[in-house]
Amino acid sequence: MLNVESLACQRGGRWLFRDLAFTLNPGQLLHIQGANGSGKTSLLRMLAGLSSLDDGAICWREQSISSAREDYLTEMLYLGHAPAVKDDLSVRENLTVSCRLAGLQPDAKVVRAALETVGLNGRLHLPARVLSQGQRRRLALARLCLDKRPLWILDEPFTALDVHATQWLEMQLEAHLAEGGLVILTTHQTPRVAEQRLHILSIEAGR
Ligand SMILES: Nc1ncnc2c1ncn2[C@@H]1O[C@H](COP(=O)(O)OP(=O)(O)OP(=O)(O)O)[C@@H](O)[C@H]1O
């Protein structure tokens, strides 16, 4: 369903990777591995349509993501490395606004329930700037409860999460995959999902 061919990425005059190719189907999770600076975030940004390609093609449902960009954006959810949280908005406002920007209109009860699910009950009206790093990550990840797009692209979603939140995220990933969703993520740990769903892509310098 997501098909990548001959993908190449150049940064600062050097190749981070070349001739990268894979296909990801419903129910599969692709774990992108690589050392710091190997190009994982650069790859995810290309897959999310946020960076141009230096070579190759990315197709979703057999259409190039650049030519069918609008359709692609309605089916893909990207959560970046830094939680996209606005400090001056409350916890509840942050989730509401991020959903609205994604074209969703969740009602207040649904937003509250999602925030309770990620353990932010009792903090709904606090400004996001007072949250801990783990709580900021939980707030960003609450989108996963509300935004049911088939393709999730997640850059280091486990960063700063405690054991409980890590288990919660793994359950979200499993449930999404079981419903036929697709996941691409980076993490420096091994995501605990069913072995048959897990695929690994290793980026090494220039390859
Ligand atoms: N605009 C740019 N100009 C020059 N170099 C860049 C640019 N953007 C990224 N880089 C370099 O490309 C390399 C890959 O960066 P990237 O963020 O993709 O790595 P990463 O694998 O996600 O790293 P980490 O595991 O540390 O998060 C780094 O060496 C980075 O400095």
The ligand as an SDF file (V2000), in Angstrom:
LIG
                    3D

 31 33  0  0  0  0  0  0  0  0999 V2000
   19.4750   21.1320    6.2530 N   0  0  0  0  0  0  0  0  0  0  0  0
   20.5470   20.4010    6.5770 C   0  0  0  0  0  0  0  0  0  0  0  0
   21.7930   20.7790    6.2040 N   0  0  0  0  0  0  0  0  0  0  0  0
   22.8640   20.0490    6.5340 C   0  0  0  0  0  0  0  0  0  0  0  0
   22.7880   18.8960    7.2140 N   0  0  0  0  0  0  0  0  0  0  0  0
   21.5770   18.4790    7.6020 C   0  0  0  0  0  0  0  0  0  0  0  0
   20.3960   19.1890    7.3110 C   0  0  0  0  0  0  0  0  0  0  0  0
   19.3360   18.5060    7.8120 N   0  0  0  0  0  0  0  0  0  0  0  0
   19.8450   17.4080    8.3880 C   0  0  0  0  0  0  0  0  0  0  0  0
   21.1840   17.3970    8.2660 N   0  0  0  0  0  0  0  0  0  0  0  0
   22.0990   16.3440    8.7450 C   0  0  0  0  0  0  0  0  0  0  0  0
   21.6210   15.1140    8.2660 O   0  0  0  0  0  0  0  0  0  0  0  0
   21.9280   14.0920    9.2030 C   0  0  0  0  0  0  0  0  0  0  0  0
   20.7010   13.2570    9.4790 C   0  0  0  0  0  0  0  0  0  0  0  0
   19.8080   13.9570   10.3260 O   0  0  0  0  0  0  0  0  0  0  0  0
   18.5100   13.2400   10.8900 P   0  0  0  0  0  0  0  0  0  0  0  0
   17.8580   14.2010   11.8210 O   0  0  0  0  0  0  0  0  0  0  0  0
   17.7090   12.7290    9.7600 O   0  0  0  0  0  0  0  0  0  0  0  0
   19.1570   12.0190   11.7070 O   0  0  0  0  0  0  0  0  0  0  0  0
   18.4940   10.9260   12.6600 P   0  0  0  0  0  0  0  0  0  0  0  0
   18.8930    9.5880   12.1570 O   0  0  0  0  0  0  0  0  0  0  0  0
   17.0350   11.1720   12.8060 O   0  0  0  0  0  0  0  0  0  0  0  0
   19.2400   11.2220   14.0380 O   0  0  0  0  0  0  0  0  0  0  0  0
   18.8530   11.0160   15.5990 P   0  0  0  0  0  0  0  0  0  0  0  0
   18.8680    9.5300   15.8800 O   0  0  0  0  0  0  0  0  0  0  0  0
   19.9560   11.7230   16.3040 O   0  0  0  0  0  0  0  0  0  0  0  0
   17.5140   11.6670   15.8170 O   0  0  0  0  0  0  0  0  0  0  0  0
   22.5430   14.7880   10.4250 C   0  0  0  0  0  0  0  0  0  0  0  0
   23.9530   14.6530   10.3510 O   0  0  0  0  0  0  0  0  0  0  0  0
   22.1090   16.2110   10.2550 C   0  0  0  0  0  0  0  0  0  0  0  0
   23.0230   17.1070   10.8240 O   0  0  0  0  0  0  0  0  0  0  0  0
  1  2  1  0
  2  3  1  0
  2  7  2  0
  3  4  2  0
  4  5  1  0
  5  6  2  0
  6  7  1  0
  6 10  1  0
  7  8  1  0
  8  9  2  0
  9 10  1  0
 10 11  1  0
 11 12  1  0
 11 30  1  0
 12 13  1  0
 13 14  1  0
 13 28  1  0
 14 15  1  0
 15 16  1  0
 16 17  2  0
 16 18  1  0
 16 19  1  0
 19 20  1  0
 20 21  2  0
 20 22  1  0
 20 23  1  0
 23 24  1  0
 24 25  2  0
 24 26  1  0
 24 27  1  0
 28 29  1  0
 28 30  1  0
 30 31  1  0
M  END
$$$$
